[in-house]
Amino acid sequence: MGDVGPLGFRRSSDLSLLVRCIKKLIRNGLLRPESCFLDMGCADGRVNVLMSYFVKASVGIEIDEWTLEEYAQLRKELDQVLQSRNLPLPPQNIYLFHGDACDEKIHKRMEETVGTGFEDFDFFYTYLVMHEEFSRLISERAKPGAIFMVYGVDRVLPSYDGLKLMRNISPMEGILALYRKDKG
């Protein structure tokens, strides 16, 4: 899936950096095949496609309908490339929703469709845009031990009430900070 949208600007995560981060998450025993992943602001779904290979459910929510609409065409192109190279297609565990990632109605629809409620996710992911709003929601509603991944950080790592920075592994690749919801 591409790095730029129809307007020409970069608007999403660098997947090559994320692949390196995923390898570290697996080595550290954090990311497992039974994990559930939620991208809060999934854009065209590229991170969900990548994560689908490593988790039970890869779910995304995007407020900009025009951005989310790009998923179908980009996915079709990706599948063609993968098939031409005899590489595995992404699993059928990707679910993308149009709406506000903080909206309870979207969470309900997500639970009805996927069978996974907001409080059941193991990993939450966002680009450094609405991280503060999402951190509050995760702190209030996610299960204890859930991990919040914030992409786009630099030297100064934000702090969030109810979430503890995983200092031993953050920032991964200088760009991804991980926070764990307090156990209790």
CYANA upper distance limits for C-alpha pairs under 8 A (distance plus 0.5 A):
  1 MET  CA     46 ARG  CA      6.69
  1 MET  CA     74 LEU  CA      6.22
  1 MET  CA     75 ARG  CA      7.65
  1 MET  CA     77 GLU  CA      8.37
  1 MET  CA     78 LEU  CA      6.82
  2 GLY  CA     74 LEU  CA      8.19
  3 ASP  CA     10 ARG  CA      6.55
  3 ASP  CA     11 ARG  CA      7.91
  3 ASP  CA     12 SER  CA      7.38
  3 ASP  CA     14 ASP  CA      8.21
  4 VAL  CA      8 GLY  CA      5.99
  4 VAL  CA      9 PHE  CA      5.94
  4 VAL  CA     10 ARG  CA      5.23
  4 VAL  CA     11 ARG  CA      7.02
  4 VAL  CA     12 SER  CA      8.38
  5 GLY  CA      9 PHE  CA      6.60
  5 GLY  CA     10 ARG  CA      7.35
  5 GLY  CA     11 ARG  CA      7.74
 11 ARG  CA     43 ALA  CA      8.39
 12 SER  CA     43 ALA  CA      7.65
 12 SER  CA    127 TYR  CA      8.03
 13 SER  CA     18 LEU  CA      8.14
 13 SER  CA     47 VAL  CA      7.79
 13 SER  CA    127 TYR  CA      7.83
 13 SER  CA    151 TYR  CA      7.77
 14 ASP  CA     18 LEU  CA      6.97
 15 LEU  CA     19 VAL  CA      6.58
 15 LEU  CA     46 ARG  CA      8.47
 15 LEU  CA     47 VAL  CA      7.66
 15 LEU  CA     50 LEU  CA      8.22
 16 SER  CA     20 ARG  CA      7.18
 17 LEU  CA     21 CYS  CA      6.90
 17 LEU  CA    173 GLU  CA      7.14
 18 LEU  CA     22 ILE  CA      6.50
 19 VAL  CA     23 LYS  CA      6.82
 20 ARG  CA     24 LYS  CA      7.06
 20 ARG  CA    173 GLU  CA      7.99
 21 CYS  CA     25 LEU  CA      6.74
 21 CYS  CA    172 MET  CA      6.55
 21 CYS  CA    173 GLU  CA      7.31
 21 CYS  CA    176 LEU  CA      8.33
 22 ILE  CA     26 ILE  CA      6.66
 22 ILE  CA     31 LEU  CA      8.06
 23 LYS  CA     27 ARG  CA      6.66
 24 LYS  CA     28 ASN  CA      6.54
 25 LEU  CA     29 GLY  CA      6.82
 25 LEU  CA     30 LEU  CA      5.74
 25 LEU  CA     31 LEU  CA      5.86
 26 ILE  CA     30 LEU  CA      6.34
 26 ILE  CA     31 LEU  CA      5.43
 26 ILE  CA     32 ARG  CA      7.23
 31 LEU  CA     35 SER  CA      6.98
 31 LEU  CA     54 PHE  CA      8.06
 31 LEU  CA     55 VAL  CA      8.14
 32 ARG  CA     54 PHE  CA      7.44
 32 ARG  CA     55 VAL  CA      6.99
 33 PRO  CA     54 PHE  CA      6.06
 33 PRO  CA     55 VAL  CA      5.04
 33 PRO  CA     56 LYS  CA      6.22
 34 GLU  CA     55 VAL  CA      6.33
 34 GLU  CA     56 LYS  CA      5.50
 35 SER  CA     55 VAL  CA      5.56
 35 SER  CA     56 LYS  CA      6.14
 35 SER  CA     57 ALA  CA      7.70
 35 SER  CA    121 PHE  CA      7.87
 35 SER  CA    122 ASP  CA      6.27
 35 SER  CA    123 PHE  CA      7.94
 36 CYS  CA     55 VAL  CA      6.42
 36 CYS  CA     56 LYS  CA      6.18
 36 CYS  CA     57 ALA  CA      5.43
 36 CYS  CA     58 SER  CA      6.83
 36 CYS  CA     59 VAL  CA      8.40
 36 CYS  CA    120 ASP  CA      7.98
 36 CYS  CA    121 PHE  CA      5.44
 36 CYS  CA    122 ASP  CA      5.82
 36 CYS  CA    123 PHE  CA      6.85
 37 PHE  CA     51 MET  CA      8.03
 37 PHE  CA     55 VAL  CA      7.43
 37 PHE  CA     57 ALA  CA      6.64
 37 PHE  CA     58 SER  CA      5.44
 37 PHE  CA     59 VAL  CA      6.51
 37 PHE  CA    121 PHE  CA      6.46
 37 PHE  CA    122 ASP  CA      6.73
 37 PHE  CA    123 PHE  CA      5.24
 37 PHE  CA    124 PHE  CA      6.50
 37 PHE  CA    125 TYR  CA      8.16
 38 LEU  CA     58 SER  CA      6.72
 38 LEU  CA     59 VAL  CA      5.27
 38 LEU  CA     60 GLY  CA      6.01
 38 LEU  CA     61 ILE  CA      8.25
 38 LEU  CA    121 PHE  CA      7.24
 38 LEU  CA    123 PHE  CA      6.68
 38 LEU  CA    124 PHE  CA      5.35
 38 LEU  CA    125 TYR  CA      6.67
 39 ASP  CA     47 VAL  CA      8.10
 39 ASP  CA     48 ASN  CA      7.54
 39 ASP  CA     58 SER  CA      8.39
 39 ASP  CA     59 VAL  CA      6.75
 39 ASP  CA     60 GLY  CA      5.05
 39 ASP  CA     61 ILE  CA      6.87
 39 ASP  CA    124 PHE  CA      6.39
 39 ASP  CA    125 TYR  CA      5.14
 39 ASP  CA    126 THR  CA      6.43
 40 MET  CA     60 GLY  CA      6.58
 40 MET  CA     61 ILE  CA      5.86
 40 MET  CA     62 GLU  CA      7.40
 40 MET  CA    101 ALA  CA      6.13
 40 MET  CA    124 PHE  CA      7.48
 40 MET  CA    125 TYR  CA      6.46
 40 MET  CA    126 THR  CA      5.83
 40 MET  CA    134 PHE  CA      8.24
 41 GLY  CA     60 GLY  CA      7.37
 41 GLY  CA     61 ILE  CA      5.96
 41 GLY  CA     62 GLU  CA      5.12
 41 GLY  CA     63 ILE  CA      7.40
 41 GLY  CA    101 ALA  CA      7.52
 41 GLY  CA    126 THR  CA      6.71
 41 GLY  CA    127 TYR  CA      7.82
 42 CYS  CA     46 ARG  CA      8.05
 42 CYS  CA     47 VAL  CA      7.58
 42 CYS  CA     48 ASN  CA      7.82
 42 CYS  CA     60 GLY  CA      5.62
 42 CYS  CA     61 ILE  CA      6.11
 42 CYS  CA     62 GLU  CA      5.77
 42 CYS  CA     68 LEU  CA      8.22
 42 CYS  CA     96 LEU  CA      8.44
 42 CYS  CA    126 THR  CA      8.23
 43 ALA  CA     62 GLU  CA      6.23
 43 ALA  CA     64 ASP  CA      7.93
 43 ALA  CA     67 THR  CA      6.00
 43 ALA  CA     68 LEU  CA      6.04
 44 ASP  CA     67 THR  CA      6.10
 44 ASP  CA     68 LEU  CA      5.30
 44 ASP  CA     69 GLU  CA      7.65
 44 ASP  CA     70 GLU  CA      6.14
 44 ASP  CA     71 TYR  CA      5.33
 45 GLY  CA     49 VAL  CA      6.79
 45 GLY  CA     60 GLY  CA      7.37
 45 GLY  CA     68 LEU  CA      7.59
 45 GLY  CA     71 TYR  CA      6.50
 45 GLY  CA     96 LEU  CA      7.78
 46 ARG  CA     50 LEU  CA      6.94
 46 ARG  CA     71 TYR  CA      8.43
 47 VAL  CA     51 MET  CA      6.56
 48 ASN  CA     52 SER  CA      6.39
 48 ASN  CA     58 SER  CA      5.92
 48 ASN  CA     59 VAL  CA      7.03
 48 ASN  CA     60 GLY  CA      7.08
 48 ASN  CA     94 ILE  CA      7.04
 49 VAL  CA     53 TYR  CA      7.89
 49 VAL  CA     58 SER  CA      8.06
 49 VAL  CA     90 PRO  CA      6.91
 49 VAL  CA     94 ILE  CA      7.37
 50 LEU  CA     54 PHE  CA      8.35
 50 LEU  CA     90 PRO  CA      8.32
 51 MET  CA     55 VAL  CA      6.82
 51 MET  CA     58 SER  CA      6.73
 52 SER  CA     56 LYS  CA      7.78
 52 SER  CA     57 ALA  CA      7.16
 52 SER  CA     58 SER  CA      5.74
 52 SER  CA     90 PRO  CA      6.82
 52 SER  CA     91 PRO  CA      6.64
 52 SER  CA     93 ASN  CA      6.74
 52 SER  CA     94 ILE  CA      6.81
 53 TYR  CA     90 PRO  CA      6.72
 53 TYR  CA     91 PRO  CA      6.92
 56 LYS  CA     93 ASN  CA      7.24
 57 ALA  CA     93 ASN  CA      5.58
 57 ALA  CA     94 ILE  CA      6.88
 57 ALA  CA     95 TYR  CA      8.24
 57 ALA  CA    114 VAL  CA      8.33
 58 SER  CA     93 ASN  CA      6.47
 58 SER  CA     94 ILE  CA      5.38
 58 SER  CA     95 TYR  CA      6.87
 59 VAL  CA     94 ILE  CA      6.30
 59 VAL  CA     95 TYR  CA      5.24
 59 VAL  CA     96 LEU  CA      6.22
 59 VAL  CA     97 PHE  CA      8.43
 60 GLY  CA     94 ILE  CA      8.46
 60 GLY  CA     95 TYR  CA      6.82
 60 GLY  CA     96 LEU  CA      5.14
 60 GLY  CA     97 PHE  CA      6.65
 61 ILE  CA     96 LEU  CA      6.32
 61 ILE  CA     97 PHE  CA      5.25
 61 ILE  CA     98 HIS  CA      6.29
 61 ILE  CA     99 GLY  CA      6.77
 61 ILE  CA    100 ASP  CA      7.51
 61 ILE  CA    101 ALA  CA      6.18
 62 GLU  CA     67 THR  CA      8.31
 62 GLU  CA     68 LEU  CA      6.86
 62 GLU  CA     96 LEU  CA      8.19
 62 GLU  CA     97 PHE  CA      6.87
 62 GLU  CA     98 HIS  CA      5.59
 62 GLU  CA     99 GLY  CA      6.20
 62 GLU  CA    100 ASP  CA      7.23
 62 GLU  CA    101 ALA  CA      7.54
 63 ILE  CA     98 HIS  CA      6.12
 63 ILE  CA     99 GLY  CA      5.02
 63 ILE  CA    100 ASP  CA      5.71
 63 ILE  CA    101 ALA  CA      7.90
 64 ASP  CA     68 LEU  CA      6.96
 64 ASP  CA     98 HIS  CA      7.74
 64 ASP  CA     99 GLY  CA      8.15
 65 GLU  CA     69 GLU  CA      6.52
 65 GLU  CA     98 HIS  CA      6.61
 65 GLU  CA     99 GLY  CA      8.48
 66 TRP  CA     70 GLU  CA      7.42
 67 THR  CA     71 TYR  CA      8.22
 68 LEU  CA     98 HIS  CA      7.59
 70 GLU  CA     74 LEU  CA      6.68
 71 TYR  CA     75 ARG  CA      6.23
 72 ALA  CA     76 LYS  CA      6.63
 73 GLN  CA     77 GLU  CA      6.81
 74 LEU  CA     78 LEU  CA      6.60
 75 ARG  CA     79 ASP  CA      6.54
 76 LYS  CA     80 GLN  CA      6.81
 77 GLU  CA     81 VAL  CA      6.89
 78 LEU  CA     82 LEU  CA      6.66
 79 ASP  CA     83 GLN  CA      6.50
 79 ASP  CA     89 LEU  CA      6.67
 80 GLN  CA     84 SER  CA      6.61
 81 VAL  CA     85 ARG  CA      6.89
 82 LEU  CA     86 ASN  CA      6.59
 82 LEU  CA     87 LEU  CA      5.41
 82 LEU  CA     88 PRO  CA      7.10
 82 LEU  CA     89 LEU  CA      6.89
 83 GLN  CA     87 LEU  CA      6.40
 83 GLN  CA     88 PRO  CA      7.84
 83 GLN  CA     89 LEU  CA      7.78
 95 TYR  CA    114 VAL  CA      7.83
 97 PHE  CA    106 ILE  CA      8.11
 97 PHE  CA    110 MET  CA      8.14
 99 GLY  CA    103 ASP  CA      8.05
 99 GLY  CA    106 ILE  CA      6.98
100 ASP  CA    106 ILE  CA      7.51
101 ALA  CA    106 ILE  CA      7.50
101 ALA  CA    107 HIS  CA      8.24
102 CYS  CA    106 ILE  CA      8.41
102 CYS  CA    134 PHE  CA      7.71
102 CYS  CA    137 LEU  CA      7.61
103 ASP  CA    107 HIS  CA      7.12
104 GLU  CA    108 LYS  CA      6.67
105 LYS  CA    109 ARG  CA      6.73
106 ILE  CA    110 MET  CA      6.47
107 HIS  CA    111 GLU  CA      6.65
107 HIS  CA    117 GLY  CA      7.00
107 HIS  CA    118 PHE  CA      6.53
108 LYS  CA    112 GLU  CA      6.71
108 LYS  CA    117 GLY  CA      7.62
109 ARG  CA    113 THR  CA      6.58
110 MET  CA    114 VAL  CA      6.21
110 MET  CA    115 GLY  CA      7.80
110 MET  CA    116 THR  CA      7.39
110 MET  CA    117 GLY  CA      7.26
111 GLU  CA    115 GLY  CA      5.17
111 GLU  CA    116 THR  CA      5.17
111 GLU  CA    117 GLY  CA      5.05
111 GLU  CA    118 PHE  CA      7.97
112 GLU  CA    116 THR  CA      8.17
116 THR  CA    120 ASP  CA      6.36
116 THR  CA    121 PHE  CA      7.69
117 GLY  CA    121 PHE  CA      7.65
118 PHE  CA    141 ARG  CA      7.72
118 PHE  CA    142 ALA  CA      7.02
119 GLU  CA    141 ARG  CA      6.22
119 GLU  CA    142 ALA  CA      4.83
119 GLU  CA    143 LYS  CA      5.73
120 ASP  CA    142 ALA  CA      7.52
120 ASP  CA    143 LYS  CA      6.98
121 PHE  CA    142 ALA  CA      7.61
121 PHE  CA    143 LYS  CA      7.99
121 PHE  CA    146 ALA  CA      7.47
122 ASP  CA    143 LYS  CA      8.25
122 ASP  CA    145 GLY  CA      8.14
122 ASP  CA    146 ALA  CA      5.23
122 ASP  CA    147 ILE  CA      6.64
123 PHE  CA    146 ALA  CA      6.42
123 PHE  CA    147 ILE  CA      5.37
123 PHE  CA    148 PHE  CA      6.44
123 PHE  CA    149 MET  CA      7.67
124 PHE  CA    146 ALA  CA      8.19
124 PHE  CA    147 ILE  CA      6.70
124 PHE  CA    148 PHE  CA      5.22
124 PHE  CA    149 MET  CA      6.42
125 TYR  CA    148 PHE  CA      6.42
125 TYR  CA    149 MET  CA      5.13
125 TYR  CA    150 VAL  CA      6.48
125 TYR  CA    151 TYR  CA      7.99
126 THR  CA    130 MET  CA      8.15
126 THR  CA    131 HIS  CA      7.11
126 THR  CA    149 MET  CA      6.94
126 THR  CA    150 VAL  CA      5.74
126 THR  CA    151 TYR  CA      6.59
127 TYR  CA    131 HIS  CA      7.77
127 TYR  CA    150 VAL  CA      6.38
127 TYR  CA    151 TYR  CA      5.17
127 TYR  CA    152 GLY  CA      6.54
128 LEU  CA    150 VAL  CA      6.56
128 LEU  CA    151 TYR  CA      6.15
128 LEU  CA    152 GLY  CA      5.73
128 LEU  CA    153 VAL  CA      7.31
130 MET  CA    134 PHE  CA      6.75
131 HIS  CA    135 SER  CA      6.35
131 HIS  CA    150 VAL  CA      7.46
132 GLU  CA    136 ARG  CA      6.96
132 GLU  CA    160 TYR  CA      7.90
133 GLU  CA    137 LEU  CA      7.10
134 PHE  CA    138 ILE  CA      6.62
135 SER  CA    139 SER  CA      6.44
135 SER  CA    148 PHE  CA      8.04
135 SER  CA    160 TYR  CA      6.97
135 SER  CA    161 ASP  CA      8.43
135 SER  CA    163 LEU  CA      8.15
136 ARG  CA    140 GLU  CA      6.65
136 ARG  CA    160 TYR  CA      8.10
136 ARG  CA    161 ASP  CA      7.86
137 LEU  CA    141 ARG  CA      6.41
137 LEU  CA    142 ALA  CA      8.04
138 ILE  CA    142 ALA  CA      5.33
138 ILE  CA    148 PHE  CA      8.16
138 ILE  CA    181 LYS  CA      8.12
139 SER  CA    161 ASP  CA      7.61
139 SER  CA    162 GLY  CA      5.69
139 SER  CA    163 LEU  CA      6.84
139 SER  CA    181 LYS  CA      6.76
140 GLU  CA    162 GLY  CA      8.47
142 ALA  CA    146 ALA  CA      6.89
142 ALA  CA    181 LYS  CA      8.01
143 LYS  CA    181 LYS  CA      7.93
144 PRO  CA    181 LYS  CA      5.89
144 PRO  CA    182 ASP  CA      6.22
144 PRO  CA    183 LYS  CA      4.94
144 PRO  CA    184 GLY  CA      7.06
145 GLY  CA    180 ARG  CA      6.08
145 GLY  CA    181 LYS  CA      5.48
145 GLY  CA    182 ASP  CA      6.66
145 GLY  CA    183 LYS  CA      6.05
146 ALA  CA    180 ARG  CA      6.14
146 ALA  CA    181 LYS  CA      5.87
147 ILE  CA    178 LEU  CA      7.02
147 ILE  CA    179 TYR  CA      5.97
147 ILE  CA    180 ARG  CA      5.00
147 ILE  CA    181 LYS  CA      6.87
148 PHE  CA    178 LEU  CA      6.20
148 PHE  CA    179 TYR  CA      5.51
148 PHE  CA    180 ARG  CA      6.77
148 PHE  CA    181 LYS  CA      8.21
149 MET  CA    176 LEU  CA      7.03
149 MET  CA    177 ALA  CA      6.26
149 MET  CA    178 LEU  CA      5.18
149 MET  CA    179 TYR  CA      7.01
150 VAL  CA    176 LEU  CA      6.07
150 VAL  CA    177 ALA  CA      5.69
150 VAL  CA    178 LEU  CA      6.96
151 TYR  CA    175 ILE  CA      6.32
151 TYR  CA    176 LEU  CA      5.05
151 TYR  CA    177 ALA  CA      7.10
152 GLY  CA    175 ILE  CA      5.60
152 GLY  CA    176 LEU  CA      6.80
153 VAL  CA    157 LEU  CA      6.86
153 VAL  CA    171 PRO  CA      8.05
153 VAL  CA    174 GLY  CA      7.84
153 VAL  CA    175 ILE  CA      5.47
153 VAL  CA    176 LEU  CA      6.64
153 VAL  CA    177 ALA  CA      7.16
154 ASP  CA    171 PRO  CA      8.34
154 ASP  CA    174 GLY  CA      6.78
154 ASP  CA    175 ILE  CA      6.41
155 ARG  CA    174 GLY  CA      8.18
157 LEU  CA    171 PRO  CA      8.45
157 LEU  CA    177 ALA  CA      7.67
159 SER  CA    163 LEU  CA      8.12
159 SER  CA    164 LYS  CA      8.09
159 SER  CA    165 LEU  CA      7.62
160 TYR  CA    164 LYS  CA      7.79
162 GLY  CA    181 LYS  CA      6.56
162 GLY  CA    182 ASP  CA      6.39
163 LEU  CA    179 TYR  CA      6.17
163 LEU  CA    180 ARG  CA      5.85
163 LEU  CA    181 LYS  CA      4.99
163 LEU  CA    182 ASP  CA      6.35
164 LYS  CA    179 TYR  CA      5.61
164 LYS  CA    180 ARG  CA      5.72
164 LYS  CA    181 LYS  CA      6.87
164 LYS  CA    182 ASP  CA      7.22
165 LEU  CA    170 SER  CA      7.91
165 LEU  CA    177 ALA  CA      7.96
165 LEU  CA    178 LEU  CA      6.52
165 LEU  CA    179 TYR  CA      4.83
165 LEU  CA    180 ARG  CA      7.04
166 MET  CA    170 SER  CA      6.39
166 MET  CA    177 ALA  CA      8.21
166 MET  CA    178 LEU  CA      6.08
166 MET  CA    179 TYR  CA      5.88
166 MET  CA    180 ARG  CA      7.20
167 ARG  CA    171 PRO  CA      8.14
169 ILE  CA    178 LEU  CA      8.04
170 SER  CA    174 GLY  CA      8.31
170 SER  CA    176 LEU  CA      7.27
170 SER  CA    177 ALA  CA      5.43
170 SER  CA    178 LEU  CA      6.41
171 PRO  CA    175 ILE  CA      6.35
171 PRO  CA    176 LEU  CA      5.56
171 PRO  CA    177 ALA  CA      5.02
171 PRO  CA    178 LEU  CA      7.63
172 MET  CA    176 LEU  CA      5.47
172 MET  CA    177 ALA  CA      6.88
